[in-house]
């Protein structure tokens, strides 16, 4: 998703060939970093960094004061959507139990079904 000022968002989906090409580029990078296998990769970890920006039709202060919109809720919602997608789990499983009521009030559509009950049952994992 790419957005420039005063432009509509654009979404691009990679097809089979594009995915194959990107995968090949990733393996070529790994090959170059390890000097074609001459350097061992032991105890490696993969970190995924996702950048996101939030824009408002009005300035931040006007959004808060004039529109009575809490921008933090919008940022939390976006973060939960991205995290849920990357991790492959419902958003409620990513949130500490004590924060669920506040997040459910601000973004109820994210917490449908039994996901919130499941998160409460698993709350010991996140504390």
CNS distance restraints for C-alpha pairs under 8 A (distance, minus, plus):
assign (resid   1 and name CA) (resid   9 and name CA) 6.41 0.50 0.50
assign (resid   1 and name CA) (resid  10 and name CA) 5.45 0.50 0.50
assign (resid   1 and name CA) (resid  11 and name CA) 4.71 0.50 0.50
assign (resid   1 and name CA) (resid  12 and name CA) 6.82 0.50 0.50
assign (resid   2 and name CA) (resid   9 and name CA) 5.76 0.50 0.50
assign (resid   2 and name CA) (resid  10 and name CA) 5.43 0.50 0.50
assign (resid   2 and name CA) (resid  11 and name CA) 6.90 0.50 0.50
assign (resid   3 and name CA) (resid   7 and name CA) 6.25 0.50 0.50
assign (resid   3 and name CA) (resid   8 and name CA) 6.49 0.50 0.50
assign (resid   3 and name CA) (resid   9 and name CA) 4.83 0.50 0.50
assign (resid   3 and name CA) (resid  10 and name CA) 6.65 0.50 0.50
assign (resid   4 and name CA) (resid   8 and name CA) 7.68 0.50 0.50
assign (resid   4 and name CA) (resid   9 and name CA) 7.74 0.50 0.50
assign (resid  14 and name CA) (resid  18 and name CA) 5.40 0.50 0.50
assign (resid  14 and name CA) (resid  19 and name CA) 5.91 0.50 0.50
assign (resid  15 and name CA) (resid  19 and name CA) 6.10 0.50 0.50
assign (resid  16 and name CA) (resid  20 and name CA) 6.15 0.50 0.50
assign (resid  17 and name CA) (resid  21 and name CA) 6.15 0.50 0.50
assign (resid  18 and name CA) (resid  22 and name CA) 6.19 0.50 0.50
assign (resid  19 and name CA) (resid  23 and name CA) 6.07 0.50 0.50
assign (resid  20 and name CA) (resid  24 and name CA) 6.17 0.50 0.50
assign (resid  21 and name CA) (resid  25 and name CA) 6.24 0.50 0.50
assign (resid  22 and name CA) (resid  26 and name CA) 6.26 0.50 0.50
assign (resid  23 and name CA) (resid  27 and name CA) 6.35 0.50 0.50
assign (resid  24 and name CA) (resid  28 and name CA) 6.15 0.50 0.50
assign (resid  25 and name CA) (resid  29 and name CA) 6.21 0.50 0.50
assign (resid  26 and name CA) (resid  30 and name CA) 6.28 0.50 0.50
assign (resid  27 and name CA) (resid  31 and name CA) 6.02 0.50 0.50
assign (resid  28 and name CA) (resid  32 and name CA) 6.16 0.50 0.50
assign (resid  29 and name CA) (resid  33 and name CA) 6.12 0.50 0.50
assign (resid  30 and name CA) (resid  34 and name CA) 6.15 0.50 0.50
assign (resid  31 and name CA) (resid  35 and name CA) 5.96 0.50 0.50
assign (resid  31 and name CA) (resid  36 and name CA) 4.77 0.50 0.50
assign (resid  31 and name CA) (resid  37 and name CA) 6.64 0.50 0.50
assign (resid  32 and name CA) (resid  36 and name CA) 6.08 0.50 0.50
assign (resid  34 and name CA) (resid  38 and name CA) 6.06 0.50 0.50
assign (resid  34 and name CA) (resid  39 and name CA) 4.76 0.50 0.50
assign (resid  34 and name CA) (resid  40 and name CA) 6.75 0.50 0.50
assign (resid  34 and name CA) (resid  41 and name CA) 7.35 0.50 0.50
assign (resid  35 and name CA) (resid  39 and name CA) 6.14 0.50 0.50
assign (resid  54 and name CA) (resid  75 and name CA) 7.32 0.50 0.50
assign (resid  56 and name CA) (resid  60 and name CA) 6.88 0.50 0.50
assign (resid  56 and name CA) (resid  63 and name CA) 7.10 0.50 0.50
assign (resid  57 and name CA) (resid  63 and name CA) 7.91 0.50 0.50
assign (resid  58 and name CA) (resid  62 and name CA) 5.86 0.50 0.50
assign (resid  58 and name CA) (resid  63 and name CA) 5.79 0.50 0.50
assign (resid  59 and name CA) (resid  63 and name CA) 6.05 0.50 0.50
assign (resid  60 and name CA) (resid  64 and name CA) 6.36 0.50 0.50
assign (resid  60 and name CA) (resid  71 and name CA) 7.81 0.50 0.50
assign (resid  61 and name CA) (resid  65 and name CA) 5.95 0.50 0.50
assign (resid  61 and name CA) (resid  66 and name CA) 7.98 0.50 0.50
assign (resid  62 and name CA) (resid  66 and name CA) 5.10 0.50 0.50
assign (resid  62 and name CA) (resid  67 and name CA) 6.82 0.50 0.50
assign (resid  63 and name CA) (resid  67 and name CA) 5.03 0.50 0.50
assign (resid  63 and name CA) (resid  68 and name CA) 6.52 0.50 0.50
assign (resid  63 and name CA) (resid  69 and name CA) 5.87 0.50 0.50
assign (resid  63 and name CA) (resid  70 and name CA) 7.80 0.50 0.50
assign (resid  63 and name CA) (resid  71 and name CA) 7.70 0.50 0.50
assign (resid  64 and name CA) (resid  68 and name CA) 4.90 0.50 0.50
assign (resid  64 and name CA) (resid  69 and name CA) 4.97 0.50 0.50
assign (resid  64 and name CA) (resid  70 and name CA) 5.90 0.50 0.50
assign (resid  64 and name CA) (resid  71 and name CA) 7.19 0.50 0.50
assign (resid  65 and name CA) (resid  69 and name CA) 7.61 0.50 0.50
assign (resid  70 and name CA) (resid  74 and name CA) 7.21 0.50 0.50
assign (resid  71 and name CA) (resid  75 and name CA) 6.40 0.50 0.50
assign (resid  72 and name CA) (resid  76 and name CA) 6.07 0.50 0.50
assign (resid  73 and name CA) (resid  77 and name CA) 6.02 0.50 0.50
assign (resid  73 and name CA) (resid 103 and name CA) 7.75 0.50 0.50
assign (resid  73 and name CA) (resid 106 and name CA) 6.34 0.50 0.50
assign (resid  73 and name CA) (resid 107 and name CA) 7.60 0.50 0.50
assign (resid  74 and name CA) (resid  78 and name CA) 6.26 0.50 0.50
assign (resid  75 and name CA) (resid  79 and name CA) 6.14 0.50 0.50
assign (resid  76 and name CA) (resid  80 and name CA) 6.08 0.50 0.50
assign (resid  77 and name CA) (resid  81 and name CA) 6.19 0.50 0.50
assign (resid  77 and name CA) (resid 107 and name CA) 6.71 0.50 0.50
assign (resid  78 and name CA) (resid  82 and name CA) 6.20 0.50 0.50
assign (resid  79 and name CA) (resid  83 and name CA) 5.97 0.50 0.50
assign (resid  80 and name CA) (resid  84 and name CA) 5.80 0.50 0.50
assign (resid  80 and name CA) (resid  91 and name CA) 5.78 0.50 0.50
assign (resid  80 and name CA) (resid  94 and name CA) 7.69 0.50 0.50
assign (resid  81 and name CA) (resid  85 and name CA) 6.15 0.50 0.50
assign (resid  81 and name CA) (resid  91 and name CA) 7.00 0.50 0.50
assign (resid  81 and name CA) (resid 110 and name CA) 7.99 0.50 0.50
assign (resid  82 and name CA) (resid  86 and name CA) 6.18 0.50 0.50
assign (resid  83 and name CA) (resid  87 and name CA) 5.89 0.50 0.50
assign (resid  83 and name CA) (resid  91 and name CA) 7.55 0.50 0.50
assign (resid  83 and name CA) (resid  94 and name CA) 7.87 0.50 0.50
assign (resid  84 and name CA) (resid  88 and name CA) 5.51 0.50 0.50
assign (resid  84 and name CA) (resid  89 and name CA) 5.29 0.50 0.50
assign (resid  84 and name CA) (resid  90 and name CA) 5.75 0.50 0.50
assign (resid  84 and name CA) (resid  91 and name CA) 5.28 0.50 0.50
assign (resid  84 and name CA) (resid  94 and name CA) 7.47 0.50 0.50
assign (resid  85 and name CA) (resid  89 and name CA) 7.16 0.50 0.50
assign (resid  89 and name CA) (resid  93 and name CA) 6.64 0.50 0.50
assign (resid  89 and name CA) (resid  94 and name CA) 7.75 0.50 0.50
assign (resid  90 and name CA) (resid  94 and name CA) 7.36 0.50 0.50
assign (resid  90 and name CA) (resid 111 and name CA) 7.98 0.50 0.50
assign (resid  90 and name CA) (resid 115 and name CA) 6.19 0.50 0.50
assign (resid  91 and name CA) (resid  95 and name CA) 6.93 0.50 0.50
assign (resid  91 and name CA) (resid 110 and name CA) 6.75 0.50 0.50
assign (resid  91 and name CA) (resid 111 and name CA) 6.98 0.50 0.50
assign (resid  91 and name CA) (resid 115 and name CA) 7.68 0.50 0.50
assign (resid  92 and name CA) (resid 100 and name CA) 7.15 0.50 0.50
assign (resid  92 and name CA) (resid 111 and name CA) 6.44 0.50 0.50
assign (resid  92 and name CA) (resid 115 and name CA) 5.70 0.50 0.50
assign (resid  92 and name CA) (resid 116 and name CA) 5.16 0.50 0.50
assign (resid  92 and name CA) (resid 118 and name CA) 7.75 0.50 0.50
assign (resid  92 and name CA) (resid 119 and name CA) 5.43 0.50 0.50
assign (resid  93 and name CA) (resid 115 and name CA) 7.08 0.50 0.50
assign (resid  93 and name CA) (resid 116 and name CA) 7.41 0.50 0.50
assign (resid  93 and name CA) (resid 118 and name CA) 7.21 0.50 0.50
assign (resid  93 and name CA) (resid 119 and name CA) 4.68 0.50 0.50
assign (resid  93 and name CA) (resid 122 and name CA) 7.48 0.50 0.50
assign (resid  94 and name CA) (resid 119 and name CA) 7.83 0.50 0.50
assign (resid  94 and name CA) (resid 126 and name CA) 7.67 0.50 0.50
assign (resid  95 and name CA) (resid  99 and name CA) 6.58 0.50 0.50
assign (resid  95 and name CA) (resid 100 and name CA) 6.58 0.50 0.50
assign (resid  95 and name CA) (resid 119 and name CA) 7.55 0.50 0.50
assign (resid  95 and name CA) (resid 126 and name CA) 7.36 0.50 0.50
assign (resid  96 and name CA) (resid 100 and name CA) 6.76 0.50 0.50
assign (resid  96 and name CA) (resid 119 and name CA) 7.94 0.50 0.50
assign (resid  96 and name CA) (resid 123 and name CA) 6.29 0.50 0.50
assign (resid  96 and name CA) (resid 126 and name CA) 5.80 0.50 0.50
assign (resid  96 and name CA) (resid 127 and name CA) 6.60 0.50 0.50
assign (resid  97 and name CA) (resid 119 and name CA) 6.89 0.50 0.50
assign (resid  97 and name CA) (resid 120 and name CA) 5.69 0.50 0.50
assign (resid  97 and name CA) (resid 123 and name CA) 5.77 0.50 0.50
assign (resid  99 and name CA) (resid 103 and name CA) 6.28 0.50 0.50
assign (resid 100 and name CA) (resid 104 and name CA) 5.80 0.50 0.50
assign (resid 100 and name CA) (resid 116 and name CA) 7.52 0.50 0.50
assign (resid 101 and name CA) (resid 105 and name CA) 6.13 0.50 0.50
assign (resid 102 and name CA) (resid 106 and name CA) 6.38 0.50 0.50
assign (resid 103 and name CA) (resid 107 and name CA) 5.82 0.50 0.50
assign (resid 103 and name CA) (resid 108 and name CA) 7.41 0.50 0.50
assign (resid 104 and name CA) (resid 108 and name CA) 4.60 0.50 0.50
assign (resid 104 and name CA) (resid 109 and name CA) 7.93 0.50 0.50
assign (resid 104 and name CA) (resid 110 and name CA) 7.48 0.50 0.50
assign (resid 104 and name CA) (resid 111 and name CA) 6.26 0.50 0.50
assign (resid 107 and name CA) (resid 111 and name CA) 7.50 0.50 0.50
assign (resid 108 and name CA) (resid 112 and name CA) 7.20 0.50 0.50
assign (resid 111 and name CA) (resid 115 and name CA) 6.48 0.50 0.50
assign (resid 111 and name CA) (resid 116 and name CA) 6.25 0.50 0.50
assign (resid 112 and name CA) (resid 116 and name CA) 7.51 0.50 0.50
assign (resid 114 and name CA) (resid 118 and name CA) 6.12 0.50 0.50
assign (resid 115 and name CA) (resid 119 and name CA) 6.14 0.50 0.50
assign (resid 116 and name CA) (resid 120 and name CA) 6.33 0.50 0.50
assign (resid 117 and name CA) (resid 121 and name CA) 6.38 0.50 0.50
assign (resid 118 and name CA) (resid 122 and name CA) 6.25 0.50 0.50
assign (resid 119 and name CA) (resid 123 and name CA) 5.77 0.50 0.50
assign (resid 122 and name CA) (resid 126 and name CA) 7.69 0.50 0.50
assign (resid 123 and name CA) (resid 127 and name CA) 6.57 0.50 0.50
